[in-house]
Amino acid sequence: MTTLLEVQELNVDLHLPAGTLHAVRGVSFNVQKGETLSLVGESGCGKSMTALAVMDLLPRAATRNAKILKFEGQDLISADENAMATIRGSGMAMIFQEPMTSLDPCYTVGNQLVEAIREHQSMTLKEARERAVFLLEKVGITGSSSRLKQYPHQLSGGLRQRIMIAMGLMCGPSFIIADEPTTALDVTIQAQILALLKSIQKEFNMGLILITHDLGVVARMADRVAVMYCGQIVETGNIREIFENPLHPYTKGLMECIPIPGKTKPGQELGSIPGIVPTPIGDLWGCSFRNRCNLSEPRCADKDMPLTELWPGRAYRCVTAFNKVEPLSGEELVCPKMY
């Protein structure tokens, strides 16, 4: 498989009056062509900041550094603003969490779609509008020609999200980051958007990073999963390994919080994770989850808490939870119920 994105030891710090906030700490992962990697975790764990660091769209107070940060072999750390502007849109694109705040309310849908492709490719206005109509139809929007004349506030949430997907596809990127693309959508529209993303990814053989805290979405969309907590990846594995045999106590806690068809009895109390996420400001050491973990031991506060790799693609960051694990054989994954 072709590696589209390679990330090793990515760090993002925000310099605030209260101190340095370590938003992303030593994050490493790869994304292959045609593959879906899902970043999972509570709000504030660093998922979106990781994506913004890859796209070089961080706020001004933030700085990033990485051992390796490459897209299709090109170094993104050393790339200047002009090089990144060329890569964004034409090579990689991002579908943001809330389309109403991502789409400009002062411009029509057509203007915003056309602008994206004419910025990156030599194309006449007519050709660009034809491309926009084609992609709006591709994402399931009927009456595409008339939609080009409408403003974002005239469209429903589901239509706005489809337009954001079409905008991401305008320049034919090989890689897309979808940052919680179904937030604030009702369950029917959510299912349609996810099915749309999956079909488009398969059709164009794109790499996809899916950011979400909904494990039902993860089970239906992802090939591999990276669980994040307090700016770090605490567990990685393929979809079956994560759901059938989670190793890190945080991952196990997330799994216990959701109902599973055929296993969770009606009226049965679901699990919960006590406490709150610690602040990532200032000096950090040991396991960030130790104050919420029922397996915590004094050694969990040791300065170094490495990510232990069991085999390629399967790793966890814990000194107490692991006994013996072997790769799973091919039984059907039991997915959590998606509401």
C-alpha positions as a LaTeX table, in Angstrom:
\begin{tabular}{lrrr}
\hline
Residue & $x$ (\AA) & $y$ (\AA) & $z$ (\AA) \\
\hline
Met1 & 0.00 & 0.00 & 0.00 \\
Thr2 & 1.06 & 3.60 & $-0.66$ \\
Thr3 & 1.70 & 5.76 & 2.40 \\
Leu4 & 0.01 & 9.15 & 2.00 \\
Leu5 & 0.68 & 10.68 & 5.41 \\
Glu6 & 3.53 & 9.86 & 7.78 \\
Val7 & 3.58 & 11.41 & 11.25 \\
Gln8 & 6.20 & 10.70 & 13.91 \\
Glu9 & 6.44 & 12.39 & 17.32 \\
Leu10 & 4.19 & 15.33 & 16.49 \\
Asn11 & 3.95 & 17.94 & 19.25 \\
Val12 & 1.74 & 21.02 & 19.44 \\
Asp13 & 2.14 & 23.61 & 22.22 \\
Leu14 & $-0.04$ & 26.64 & 22.88 \\
His15 & 1.66 & 29.49 & 24.72 \\
Leu16 & $-0.92$ & 30.96 & 27.09 \\
Pro17 & $-0.71$ & 33.46 & 29.98 \\
Ala18 & $-1.20$ & 30.55 & 32.42 \\
Gly19 & 1.68 & 28.60 & 30.89 \\
Thr20 & 2.40 & 26.27 & 27.99 \\
Leu21 & $-0.50$ & 24.00 & 27.09 \\
His22 & 0.74 & 20.73 & 25.58 \\
Ala23 & $-2.17$ & 20.04 & 23.23 \\
Val24 & $-0.50$ & 17.21 & 21.28 \\
Arg25 & 2.33 & 15.12 & 22.72 \\
Gly26 & 4.45 & 12.70 & 20.73 \\
Val27 & 1.71 & 11.56 & 18.35 \\
Ser28 & 2.73 & 9.08 & 15.62 \\
Phe29 & 0.66 & 7.38 & 12.90 \\
Asn30 & 0.53 & 6.62 & 9.18 \\
Val31 & $-2.35$ & 6.73 & 6.71 \\
Gln32 & $-2.31$ & 4.57 & 3.60 \\
Lys33 & $-4.08$ & 5.17 & 0.32 \\
Gly34 & $-7.70$ & 3.99 & 0.53 \\
Glu35 & $-7.49$ & 3.55 & 4.32 \\
Thr36 & $-9.58$ & 5.10 & 7.11 \\
Leu37 & $-7.84$ & 5.95 & 10.38 \\
Ser38 & $-10.12$ & 7.11 & 13.17 \\
Leu39 & $-8.89$ & 9.37 & 15.97 \\
Val40 & $-11.07$ & 8.72 & 19.03 \\
Gly41 & $-11.31$ & 10.32 & 22.44 \\
Glu42 & $-13.09$ & 12.78 & 24.70 \\
Ser43 & $-13.51$ & 16.41 & 23.71 \\
Gly44 & $-10.26$ & 18.26 & 24.35 \\
Cys45 & $-7.96$ & 15.26 & 23.96 \\
Gly46 & $-6.12$ & 16.73 & 20.95 \\
Lys47 & $-7.87$ & 15.11 & 17.97 \\
Ser48 & $-8.74$ & 18.30 & 16.10 \\
Met49 & $-5.44$ & 19.96 & 17.06 \\
Thr50 & $-3.60$ & 17.02 & 15.51 \\
Ala51 & $-5.55$ & 17.51 & 12.28 \\
Leu52 & $-4.93$ & 21.26 & 12.25 \\
Ala53 & $-1.23$ & 20.63 & 12.78 \\
Val54 & $-1.14$ & 18.34 & 9.74 \\
Met55 & $-2.91$ & 21.00 & 7.66 \\
Asp56 & $-0.78$ & 23.81 & 9.17 \\
Leu57 & $-3.91$ & 25.67 & 10.27 \\
Leu58 & $-2.99$ & 26.10 & 13.92 \\
Pro59 & $-3.89$ & 29.25 & 15.87 \\
Arg60 & $-1.17$ & 31.90 & 16.15 \\
Ala61 & $-0.47$ & 31.02 & 19.77 \\
Ala62 & 0.47 & 27.46 & 18.77 \\
Thr63 & 3.76 & 25.96 & 17.66 \\
Arg64 & 4.36 & 22.53 & 16.19 \\
Asn65 & 7.35 & 20.27 & 15.77 \\
Ala66 & 7.75 & 16.68 & 14.64 \\
Lys67 & 10.45 & 14.15 & 13.90 \\
Ile68 & 8.67 & 13.33 & 10.64 \\
Leu69 & 5.64 & 15.02 & 9.08 \\
Lys70 & 5.36 & 14.07 & 5.42 \\
Phe71 & 2.55 & 14.03 & 2.87 \\
Glu72 & 3.19 & 11.94 & $-0.26$ \\
Gly73 & 6.89 & 12.15 & 0.58 \\
Gln74 & 6.94 & 15.95 & 0.91 \\
Asp75 & 8.16 & 17.41 & 4.19 \\
Leu76 & 5.40 & 19.54 & 5.72 \\
Ile77 & 7.52 & 20.96 & 8.53 \\
Ser78 & 9.90 & 22.74 & 6.18 \\
Ala79 & 7.20 & 23.69 & 3.64 \\
Asp80 & 6.58 & 27.45 & 3.48 \\
Glu81 & 3.13 & 29.05 & 3.33 \\
Asn82 & 3.00 & 29.01 & $-0.49$ \\
Ala83 & 3.86 & 25.31 & $-0.59$ \\
Met84 & 1.23 & 24.52 & 2.07 \\
Ala85 & $-1.38$ & 26.58 & 0.22 \\
Thr86 & $-0.71$ & 24.43 & $-2.85$ \\
Ile87 & $-0.97$ & 21.17 & $-0.89$ \\
Arg88 & $-4.17$ & 22.20 & 0.91 \\
Gly89 & $-7.11$ & 21.64 & $-1.38$ \\
Ser90 & $-5.21$ & 20.00 & $-4.24$ \\
Gly91 & $-3.48$ & 17.27 & $-2.23$ \\
Met92 & $-5.32$ & 17.19 & 1.08 \\
Ala93 & $-8.60$ & 18.67 & 2.23 \\
Met94 & $-10.48$ & 19.05 & 5.49 \\
Ile95 & $-14.19$ & 18.75 & 6.24 \\
Phe96 & $-14.73$ & 20.90 & 9.30 \\
Gln97 & $-16.96$ & 20.11 & 12.24 \\
Glu98 & $-19.61$ & 22.80 & 11.79 \\
Pro99 & $-20.38$ & 23.73 & 8.16 \\
Met100 & $-22.41$ & 26.81 & 9.09 \\
Thr101 & $-19.33$ & 28.46 & 10.56 \\
Ser102 & $-17.01$ & 27.10 & 7.85 \\
Leu103 & $-19.04$ & 28.37 & 4.90 \\
Asp104 & $-18.97$ & 32.14 & 4.33 \\
Pro105 & $-22.50$ & 33.51 & 4.82 \\
Cys106 & $-21.78$ & 36.45 & 2.48 \\
Tyr107 & $-21.13$ & 34.34 & $-0.62$ \\
Thr108 & $-23.24$ & 31.87 & $-2.54$ \\
Val109 & $-22.47$ & 28.17 & $-2.53$ \\
Gly110 & $-21.41$ & 28.43 & $-6.17$ \\
Asn111 & $-18.92$ & 31.23 & $-5.48$ \\
Gln112 & $-17.28$ & 29.27 & $-2.68$ \\
Leu113 & $-17.05$ & 26.02 & $-4.63$ \\
Val114 & $-15.68$ & 27.73 & $-7.74$ \\
Glu115 & $-13.13$ & 29.73 & $-5.78$ \\
Ala116 & $-11.59$ & 26.58 & $-4.34$ \\
Ile117 & $-10.75$ & 24.97 & $-7.67$ \\
Arg118 & $-9.78$ & 28.14 & $-9.54$ \\
Glu119 & $-7.29$ & 28.90 & $-6.77$ \\
His120 & $-5.44$ & 25.65 & $-7.47$ \\
Gln121 & $-6.10$ & 24.79 & $-11.11$ \\
Ser122 & $-6.16$ & 26.64 & $-14.40$ \\
Met123 & $-9.85$ & 26.46 & $-15.22$ \\
Thr124 & $-12.45$ & 28.78 & $-16.74$ \\
Leu125 & $-15.46$ & 29.91 & $-14.71$ \\
Lys126 & $-17.74$ & 27.73 & $-16.84$ \\
Glu127 & $-15.58$ & 24.64 & $-16.34$ \\
Ala128 & $-15.40$ & 25.29 & $-12.61$ \\
Arg129 & $-19.19$ & 25.62 & $-12.33$ \\
Glu130 & $-19.64$ & 22.39 & $-14.29$ \\
Arg131 & $-17.26$ & 20.66 & $-11.88$ \\
Ala132 & $-19.23$ & 22.07 & $-8.95$ \\
Val133 & $-22.55$ & 20.83 & $-10.36$ \\
Phe134 & $-21.05$ & 17.39 & $-11.00$ \\
Leu135 & $-19.77$ & 17.07 & $-7.42$ \\
Leu136 & $-22.99$ & 18.36 & $-5.87$ \\
Glu137 & $-24.82$ & 15.62 & $-7.74$ \\
Lys138 & $-22.13$ & 13.15 & $-6.67$ \\
Val139 & $-22.80$ & 13.95 & $-3.00$ \\
Gly140 & $-26.53$ & 13.49 & $-3.46$ \\
Ile141 & $-27.81$ & 17.06 & $-3.85$ \\
Thr142 & $-30.65$ & 17.36 & $-6.34$ \\
Gly143 & $-31.20$ & 20.49 & $-8.42$ \\
Ser144 & $-27.49$ & 21.23 & $-8.23$ \\
Ser145 & $-27.52$ & 24.15 & $-10.68$ \\
Ser146 & $-30.04$ & 26.07 & $-8.61$ \\
Arg147 & $-28.17$ & 25.28 & $-5.37$ \\
Leu148 & $-25.15$ & 27.21 & $-6.66$ \\
Lys149 & $-27.16$ & 30.43 & $-6.35$ \\
Gln150 & $-28.16$ & 29.83 & $-2.74$ \\
Tyr151 & $-26.50$ & 31.10 & 0.44 \\
Pro152 & $-25.51$ & 28.75 & 3.30 \\
His153 & $-28.31$ & 30.00 & 5.58 \\
Gln154 & $-30.87$ & 28.87 & 3.00 \\
Leu155 & $-29.79$ & 25.24 & 3.33 \\
Ser156 & $-30.38$ & 22.56 & 5.96 \\
Gly157 & $-27.55$ & 21.18 & 8.10 \\
Gly158 & $-27.37$ & 18.00 & 6.05 \\
Leu159 & $-27.13$ & 19.93 & 2.78 \\
Arg160 & $-24.43$ & 22.20 & 4.17 \\
Gln161 & $-22.41$ & 19.18 & 5.24 \\
Arg162 & $-22.76$ & 17.65 & 1.76 \\
Ile163 & $-21.58$ & 20.92 & 0.26 \\
Met164 & $-18.53$ & 20.86 & 2.55 \\
Ile165 & $-17.75$ & 17.36 & 1.27 \\
Ala166 & $-18.16$ & 18.53 & $-2.34$ \\
Met167 & $-15.88$ & 21.49 & $-1.62$ \\
Gly168 & $-13.24$ & 19.15 & $-0.26$ \\
Leu169 & $-13.43$ & 17.09 & $-3.46$ \\
Met170 & $-13.30$ & 20.02 & $-5.90$ \\
Cys171 & $-9.57$ & 19.72 & $-6.58$ \\
Gly172 & $-9.47$ & 15.91 & $-6.46$ \\
Pro173 & $-7.37$ & 15.45 & $-3.28$ \\
Ser174 & $-5.88$ & 12.09 & $-2.38$ \\
Phe175 & $-6.38$ & 12.61 & 1.35 \\
Ile176 & $-9.23$ & 14.02 & 3.47 \\
Ile177 & $-9.57$ & 14.84 & 7.16 \\
Ala178 & $-13.17$ & 14.72 & 8.40 \\
Asp179 & $-13.45$ & 16.45 & 11.79 \\
Glu180 & $-16.65$ & 15.11 & 13.40 \\
Pro181 & $-18.59$ & 15.51 & 10.13 \\
Thr182 & $-21.90$ & 14.36 & 11.64 \\
Thr183 & $-22.00$ & 16.63 & 14.70 \\
Ala184 & $-25.42$ & 18.29 & 15.24 \\
Leu185 & $-27.07$ & 16.19 & 12.52 \\
Asp186 & $-30.02$ & 13.94 & 13.27 \\
Val187 & $-29.43$ & 10.20 & 13.14 \\
Thr188 & $-30.95$ & 9.67 & 9.66 \\
Ile189 & $-28.86$ & 12.41 & 8.06 \\
Gln190 & $-25.83$ & 11.22 & 10.02 \\
Ala191 & $-26.11$ & 7.76 & 8.50 \\
Gln192 & $-26.47$ & 9.26 & 5.01 \\
Ile193 & $-23.36$ & 11.44 & 5.42 \\
Leu194 & $-21.28$ & 8.51 & 6.67 \\
Ala195 & $-22.44$ & 6.28 & 3.82 \\
Leu196 & $-21.62$ & 9.10 & 1.41 \\
Leu197 & $-18.12$ & 9.53 & 2.82 \\
Lys198 & $-17.46$ & 5.82 & 2.62 \\
Ser199 & $-18.67$ & 5.48 & $-0.98$ \\
Ile200 & $-16.71$ & 8.52 & $-2.15$ \\
Gln201 & $-13.56$ & 7.30 & $-0.43$ \\
Lys202 & $-13.90$ & 3.93 & $-2.13$ \\
Glu203 & $-14.64$ & 5.47 & $-5.53$ \\
Phe204 & $-11.65$ & 7.84 & $-5.46$ \\
Asn205 & $-9.36$ & 5.56 & $-3.36$ \\
Met206 & $-8.60$ & 8.36 & $-0.89$ \\
Gly207 & $-6.95$ & 8.21 & 2.50 \\
Leu208 & $-9.23$ & 9.40 & 5.29 \\
Ile209 & $-8.74$ & 10.52 & 8.87 \\
Leu210 & $-12.07$ & 10.44 & 10.71 \\
Ile211 & $-12.16$ & 12.39 & 13.96 \\
Thr212 & $-15.00$ & 11.46 & 16.29 \\
His213 & $-15.95$ & 10.51 & 19.83 \\
Asp214 & $-18.82$ & 8.32 & 18.61 \\
Leu215 & $-17.71$ & 4.69 & 18.75 \\
Gly216 & $-20.70$ & 3.65 & 16.65 \\
Val217 & $-19.34$ & 5.79 & 13.83 \\
Val218 & $-15.87$ & 4.31 & 14.32 \\
Ala219 & $-17.15$ & 0.73 & 14.10 \\
Arg220 & $-18.84$ & 1.40 & 10.78 \\
Met221 & $-16.17$ & 3.53 & 9.12 \\
Ala222 & $-12.65$ & 2.81 & 10.34 \\
Asp223 & $-9.96$ & 0.34 & 9.31 \\
Arg224 & $-7.62$ & 1.36 & 12.13 \\
Val225 & $-8.15$ & 3.30 & 15.35 \\
Ala226 & $-5.92$ & 5.57 & 17.44 \\
Val227 & $-7.35$ & 6.33 & 20.89 \\
Met228 & $-6.22$ & 9.71 & 22.24 \\
Tyr229 & $-6.21$ & 10.98 & 25.81 \\
Cys230 & $-4.75$ & 14.25 & 27.10 \\
Gly231 & $-2.84$ & 14.91 & 23.88 \\
Gln232 & $-1.31$ & 11.43 & 23.54 \\
Ile233 & $-2.17$ & 8.27 & 21.65 \\
Val234 & $-2.79$ & 5.68 & 24.37 \\
Glu235 & $-3.75$ & 2.74 & 22.14 \\
Thr236 & $-3.70$ & 1.80 & 18.47 \\
Gly237 & $-4.95$ & $-1.20$ & 16.56 \\
Asn238 & $-7.21$ & $-2.31$ & 13.77 \\
Ile239 & $-10.93$ & $-2.03$ & 14.27 \\
Arg240 & $-11.43$ & $-5.58$ & 15.55 \\
Glu241 & $-8.50$ & $-5.44$ & 17.94 \\
Ile242 & $-9.75$ & $-2.24$ & 19.54 \\
Phe243 & $-13.37$ & $-3.34$ & 19.89 \\
Glu244 & $-12.87$ & $-7.00$ & 20.76 \\
Asn245 & $-9.76$ & $-6.73$ & 22.94 \\
Pro246 & $-9.06$ & $-3.20$ & 24.22 \\
Leu247 & $-5.88$ & $-3.04$ & 26.30 \\
His248 & $-5.69$ & 0.43 & 27.81 \\
Pro249 & $-8.02$ & 1.12 & 30.79 \\
Tyr250 & $-9.25$ & 4.30 & 29.07 \\
Thr251 & $-10.24$ & 2.39 & 25.93 \\
Lys252 & $-11.99$ & $-0.21$ & 28.08 \\
Gly253 & $-13.81$ & 2.56 & 29.90 \\
Leu254 & $-15.03$ & 4.03 & 26.61 \\
Met255 & $-16.30$ & 0.62 & 25.50 \\
Glu256 & $-18.22$ & 0.13 & 28.73 \\
Cys257 & $-20.04$ & 3.43 & 28.20 \\
Ile258 & $-21.91$ & 2.23 & 25.10 \\
Pro259 & $-24.64$ & $-0.41$ & 24.61 \\
Ile260 & $-23.85$ & $-3.44$ & 22.43 \\
Pro261 & $-26.68$ & $-5.28$ & 20.63 \\
Gly262 & $-27.20$ & $-8.78$ & 22.07 \\
Lys263 & $-24.90$ & $-8.16$ & 25.04 \\
Thr264 & $-26.32$ & $-5.16$ & 26.88 \\
Lys265 & $-29.58$ & $-6.07$ & 28.63 \\
Pro266 & $-32.55$ & $-3.66$ & 28.67 \\
Gly267 & $-32.27$ & $-1.37$ & 31.67 \\
Gln268 & $-28.70$ & $-2.42$ & 32.38 \\
Glu269 & $-26.57$ & 0.38 & 33.79 \\
Leu270 & $-23.80$ & 1.47 & 31.45 \\
Gly271 & $-20.28$ & 2.13 & 32.61 \\
Ser272 & $-18.76$ & 5.54 & 33.24 \\
Ile273 & $-15.28$ & 6.99 & 33.68 \\
Pro274 & $-14.92$ & 8.88 & 36.97 \\
Gly275 & $-13.11$ & 12.19 & 37.31 \\
Ile276 & $-12.10$ & 14.71 & 34.67 \\
Val277 & $-9.30$ & 15.06 & 32.13 \\
Pro278 & $-6.24$ & 16.67 & 33.80 \\
Thr279 & $-5.01$ & 20.02 & 32.55 \\
Pro280 & $-2.25$ & 19.70 & 29.94 \\
Ile281 & $-0.64$ & 22.96 & 31.11 \\
Gly282 & 2.85 & 22.87 & 32.61 \\
Asp283 & 5.08 & 19.87 & 33.29 \\
Leu284 & 3.47 & 16.49 & 32.57 \\
Trp285 & 4.78 & 13.08 & 33.57 \\
Gly286 & 3.70 & 9.47 & 33.86 \\
Cys287 & 0.30 & 8.24 & 32.75 \\
Ser288 & $-2.21$ & 11.08 & 32.39 \\
Phe289 & $-5.06$ & 8.66 & 33.07 \\
Arg290 & $-3.71$ & 7.40 & 36.40 \\
Asn291 & $-5.97$ & 9.59 & 38.58 \\
Arg292 & $-9.09$ & 8.10 & 36.92 \\
Cys293 & $-7.88$ & 4.51 & 36.59 \\
Asn294 & $-8.85$ & 1.63 & 38.89 \\
Leu295 & $-5.63$ & $-0.20$ & 37.98 \\
Ser296 & $-3.35$ & 2.68 & 38.94 \\
Glu297 & $-0.10$ & 1.87 & 40.76 \\
Pro298 & 2.75 & 4.08 & 42.05 \\
Arg299 & 4.86 & 3.24 & 38.97 \\
Cys300 & 2.16 & 4.87 & 36.78 \\
Ala301 & 3.59 & 8.21 & 37.91 \\
Asp302 & 7.04 & 7.41 & 36.51 \\
Lys303 & 8.45 & 10.14 & 34.30 \\
Asp304 & 8.53 & 8.01 & 31.15 \\
Met305 & 5.37 & 6.27 & 29.93 \\
Pro306 & 6.31 & 4.79 & 26.53 \\
Leu307 & 3.98 & 3.42 & 23.87 \\
Thr308 & 4.61 & $-0.34$ & 23.84 \\
Glu309 & 4.29 & $-1.98$ & 20.41 \\
Leu310 & 3.09 & $-5.60$ & 20.38 \\
Trp311 & 3.28 & $-5.94$ & 16.61 \\
Pro312 & 3.11 & $-3.46$ & 13.72 \\
Gly313 & 0.03 & $-1.26$ & 14.18 \\
Arg314 & $-0.86$ & $-2.63$ & 17.64 \\
Ala315 & 0.40 & $-0.65$ & 20.63 \\
Tyr316 & $-0.71$ & 0.68 & 24.01 \\
Arg317 & 0.59 & 3.07 & 26.70 \\
Cys318 & 0.09 & 1.30 & 30.05 \\
Val319 & 2.25 & $-0.61$ & 32.57 \\
Thr320 & $-0.53$ & $-2.45$ & 34.43 \\
Ala321 & $-3.15$ & $-3.64$ & 31.95 \\
Phe322 & $-1.25$ & $-6.02$ & 29.69 \\
Asn323 & $-0.96$ & $-9.79$ & 30.22 \\
Lys324 & $-0.91$ & $-11.71$ & 26.93 \\
Val325 & $-2.44$ & $-10.80$ & 23.60 \\
Glu326 & $-2.39$ & $-12.46$ & 20.20 \\
Pro327 & $-3.76$ & $-11.21$ & 16.87 \\
Leu328 & $-7.47$ & $-11.93$ & 16.45 \\
Ser329 & $-8.76$ & $-14.28$ & 13.77 \\
Gly330 & $-11.62$ & $-13.44$ & 11.43 \\
Glu331 & $-14.90$ & $-13.39$ & 13.29 \\
Glu332 & $-17.46$ & $-10.72$ & 12.54 \\
Leu333 & $-17.09$ & $-7.54$ & 14.57 \\
Val334 & $-19.94$ & $-6.84$ & 17.00 \\
Cys335 & $-20.55$ & $-3.12$ & 16.55 \\
Pro336 & $-21.89$ & $-0.83$ & 19.26 \\
Lys337 & $-25.30$ & 0.65 & 18.57 \\
Met338 & $-25.21$ & 4.09 & 16.97 \\
Tyr339 & $-27.93$ & 6.49 & 18.15 \\
\hline
\end{tabular}
